[in-house]
Amino acid sequence: MIALTLAEVATAVGGTLHDAPDPQARITGPVVVDSRQVQPGGLFAAVRGEHADGHDFAAGAAADGAAAVLAARPVGVPAVVVDDVVDALGRLARAVVDRLRETTAVVGLTGSAGKTSTKDLIGQLLERVGPTICPTGSFNNEIGLPLTALRADASTRHLVLEMGARGKGHIAYLTGLTPPRIGVVLNVGTAHIGEFGGKAAIAEAKGELVEALPADGAAVLNADDPLVRAMASRTRARVVLFGESAEAQVRAEDVRLDASGRPSFTLITPAGSAPVTLRLYGEHHVSNALAAAAVAGEFGMSVDDTAAALGEAGALSRWRMEVVERADGVTVVNDAYNANPDSVRAALRALVSMAGTGPGRRRTWAVLGEMRELGEDSLAEHDAIGRLAVRLNVTKVVAVGGREAAWLDMGAKNEGSWGEESVLVSDAEAAIDLLRDQVRPGDVVLVKASRAAGLERVAEALLADGGAAADGAAR
């Protein structure tokens, strides 16, 4: 973060100083909400969470070098006291971004699926043309986004921010904290549809990003998604379309997958074309790569440099199509960070592409848990995923959990001729026991569910059992 005095922090957030003998003492380290991450000169924000209250850790944070605490009450150490710590985090982020407005371009990104993977791609591309702040993981809410913005300083040229929403007004609030110059909307799907009430409401909320753009900014929109494309009418900014549509300025032609499920395509832009081969797995990453290429073009990257950077970019955030091969040839695809119908369909198609074709086709396993927040459509969506897995010729589905998993299993059994393509197990431990007994060398195992299901334990157990490939790295 740019260095600020305690007095400046208090003014920015509308707070008062307590137990702070020197108002000119400076915050020179990062702002954190986890006291274990405190660094000398930093600011500890004492957020009250579901299981712990940050105020209880204020003294320890100060002992570890925090210059001050952002708190809702005096805590016996130097503190800026405010009415609401989360609100104050946002105010502080806005103050920092305002100071950097002349030097730092904010890129905002939203969508129902693929946000984190695309954010990682954009960050890796923009880093080539200037210092870039882009968090690893999903720091996309009213706490994570300000924490990311507060990492920026005078040397930062690009600030890449993922923006999530669980209702109307959420993205508008986030754009108010960090006004974007470039806004990217990937898709409108069914993630959180139970909370929104329908895809039209999701589109209404996602479009708040493009409404926040300035007239000299750019709205980067998915030409292949009608609900996203329609957002062009909601922005003052110049519109850049990406996708496979012939009308997209940044598009992909000749898309194909190699034997490992990694896509290649020809990148077409107004400045020319170039071949791209991604290190990422699954055809759905083509759209993500096009969005990243469109953003890179806004910052002057040539098409050849963009193509080369896309080919070298990797998956930075954990448990998102994280592919590791065991020493015995079993491939484990850990995509267990989150799940919704769109992302599960994409993951299943990636799984079967990795299996290959013909007599040497590898056996495939889809270990699938509950997709949450689907509302009244939940059971039907789980049934449809089970049916799709069978239609794609997944060798075996392992449905993990309760009622929703039972519907997924039922969909697979009803679609299959003999009902042998699917099995229902109660929890991750039962899935691990089943896989340990039945997985054979050469099999490909996909693990995917909503985060709360905790199915990353299944992937981790399989890798611990079999050991990684000789290079020990995720591919």
HELIX and SHEET records of a PDB file:
HELIX    1   1 LEU A    6  VAL A   13  1                                   8    
HELIX    2   2 SER A   35  GLN A   37  5                                   3    
HELIX    3   3 GLY A   54  PHE A   57  5                                   4    
HELIX    4   4 ALA A   58  ALA A   63  1                                   6    
HELIX    5   5 VAL A   85  ARG A   99  1                                  15    
HELIX    6   6 LYS A  115  LEU A  126  1                                  12    
HELIX    7   7 GLY A  144  ALA A  149  1                                   6    
HELIX    8   8 HIS A  170  LEU A  177  1                                   8    
HELIX    9   9 ILE A  193  PHE A  196  1                                   4    
HELIX   10  10 LYS A  199  LYS A  206  1                                   8    
HELIX   11  11 GLU A  208  GLU A  211  1                                   4    
HELIX   12  12 PRO A  226  ARG A  229  1                                   4    
HELIX   13  13 ALA A  230  ARG A  234  5                                   5    
HELIX   14  14 HIS A  284  GLU A  298  1                                  15    
HELIX   15  15 VAL A  303  GLU A  312  1                                  10    
HELIX   16  16 PRO A  341  ALA A  355  1                                  15    
HELIX   17  17 GLY A  358  GLY A  360  5                                   3    
HELIX   18  18 GLY A  375  ASP A  377  5                                   3    
HELIX   19  19 SER A  378  ARG A  391  1                                  14    
HELIX   20  20 ARG A  403  GLU A  415  1                                  13    
HELIX   21  21 ALA A  428  GLN A  438  1                                  11    
HELIX   22  22 ARG A  451  ALA A  453  5                                   3    
HELIX   23  23 GLU A  456  GLY A  466  1                                  11    
SHEET    1   A 2 LEU A   4  THR A   5  0                                        
SHEET    2   A 2 ARG A  26  ILE A  27 -1                                        
SHEET    1   B 5 THR A  16  HIS A  18  0                                        
SHEET    2   B 5 ALA A  79  VAL A  81 -1                                        
SHEET    3   B 5 ALA A  68  ALA A  71  1                                        
SHEET    4   B 5 LEU A  43  ALA A  45  1                                        
SHEET    5   B 5 VAL A  31  VAL A  32  1                                        
SHEET    1   C 9 THR A 132  ILE A 133  0                                        
SHEET    2   C 9 HIS A 158  GLU A 162  1                                        
SHEET    3   C 9 ALA A 105  THR A 110  1                                        
SHEET    4   C 9 ILE A 182  VAL A 185  1                                        
SHEET    5   C 9 ALA A 218  ASN A 222  1                                        
SHEET    6   C 9 ARG A 238  GLY A 243  1                                        
SHEET    7   C 9 VAL A 250  LEU A 257  1                                        
SHEET    8   C 9 PRO A 263  THR A 269 -1                                        
SHEET    9   C 9 GLY A 272  THR A 277 -1                                        
SHEET    1   D 6 GLU A 322  GLU A 325  0                                        
SHEET    2   D 6 THR A 331  ASN A 334 -1                                        
SHEET    3   D 6 VAL A 444  LYS A 448  1                                        
SHEET    4   D 6 THR A 364  LEU A 368  1                                        
SHEET    5   D 6 LYS A 396  VAL A 400  1                                        
SHEET    6   D 6 SER A 422  VAL A 425  1                                        
END                                                                             
